[in-house]
């Protein structure tokens, strides 16, 4: 496997009202499903915590790095990162994320963080 340094940064307004303080199970399943969707393998099972700011933080380790997110339940806003040393289908990831979060007002960047070259940054629409 060729090692790459791919980083997807995803921010969006969330269009669901069912992911509140009791949403640990569906958010954990979301992380497992995202890993499967982008053809990765779990290294560290999901860890999720609900904070005093009425926000979820989630992290899952994948064999090639990690996926993490922060989701503010009151503001209905999510920020998520997928970092991988293995290539993945960015459009497929975007479609999955848009559908799960019922997203609008997305801001999406894809960064190729190749240490031997200039970073390549692409805005995804």
C-alpha positions in Angstrom: 0.0 0.0 0.0 1.3 3.4 -1.0 1.2 5.8 2.0 -0.6 9.0 1.4 -1.6 11.8 3.7 -5.2 12.6 3.0 -7.3 14.9 5.2 -11.0 15.6 4.7 -12.4 18.5 6.7 -16.2 18.6 6.9 -18.3 21.3 8.5 -22.1 21.5 8.1 -25.4 22.7 9.6 -27.2 19.6 10.8 -30.9 19.0 9.9 -31.8 16.4 12.5 -33.4 16.8 15.8 -33.0 13.2 17.1 -29.3 13.4 18.1 -29.4 14.9 21.5 -27.9 14.0 24.9 -29.0 10.3 24.4 -27.5 9.9 21.0 -24.4 7.9 22.0 -25.5 4.6 20.3 -26.5 6.1 16.9 -23.4 8.3 16.8 -21.2 5.3 17.6 -22.9 3.3 14.8 -22.4 6.3 12.5 -18.6 6.1 13.1 -18.6 2.3 12.4 -20.7 2.9 9.2 -18.4 5.7 8.0 -15.4 3.5 8.4 -17.1 0.8 6.3 -18.3 3.3 3.7 -14.8 4.5 3.0 -13.3 1.0 3.0 -11.2 1.3 6.1 -10.7 -1.0 9.2 -11.3 -0.2 12.8 -8.2 -0.1 15.0 -9.7 1.5 18.1 -13.4 1.3 18.9 -15.3 4.6 19.0 -15.0 6.8 22.1 -17.8 9.3 22.6 -18.4 11.9 25.3 -21.1 14.5 25.8 -19.8 17.8 27.3 -21.2 20.6 29.5 -21.5 22.6 26.2 -24.3 20.2 25.0 -21.9 18.8 22.4 -20.7 15.4 21.4 -17.1 14.6 20.7 -16.4 11.3 19.0 -13.2 9.5 17.9 -12.5 6.2 16.2 -9.1 4.9 15.3 -8.6 3.3 11.9 -5.7 1.2 10.9 -4.5 4.1 8.7 -5.2 6.9 11.2 -8.4 8.3 12.7 -11.8 10.0 12.3 -13.0 12.5 14.8 -16.0 14.8 15.1 -17.6 17.5 17.3 -21.4 18.0 17.1 -23.1 20.8 18.9 -26.7 19.7 19.7 -28.1 23.1 20.4 -26.5 24.9 17.4 -27.1 21.8 15.2 -23.6 22.0 13.8 -20.9 19.4 13.1 -17.2 19.5 12.4 -15.5 16.3 11.3 -12.1 15.2 10.2 -11.1 12.0 8.3 -7.3 11.6 8.2 -5.9 8.6 6.4 -2.6 7.3 5.1 -4.7 5.2 2.6 -6.6 6.8 -0.2 -10.4 6.9 0.1 -13.3 8.0 -2.0 -13.9 11.6 -1.0 -17.2 11.9 -2.9 -18.5 8.7 -1.4 -17.6 10.0 2.1 -19.2 13.4 1.4 -22.4 11.7 0.2 -22.5 9.5 3.3 -21.9 12.5 5.6 -24.5 14.7 3.9 -27.1 11.9 4.2 -26.4 11.0 7.8 -26.3 14.6 9.1 -29.1 15.8 6.7 -26.6 18.5 6.0 -26.8 22.0 4.6 -24.4 24.9 4.3 -21.5 22.4 4.0 -17.9 23.6 4.0 -15.6 20.8 2.8 -11.9 20.8 2.2 -9.7 18.0 1.1 -5.9 18.3 1.8 -3.2 16.1 0.4 -0.6 16.5 3.1 2.3 14.9 1.2 5.4 15.9 3.2 7.6 15.8 0.1 5.6 18.3 -1.8 3.4 21.4 -1.3 0.1 20.7 0.4 -2.7 20.4 -2.2 -5.9 21.9 -0.9 -9.2 21.3 -2.8 -12.5 22.8 -1.9 -15.3 20.2 -2.4 -18.8 21.4 -3.5 
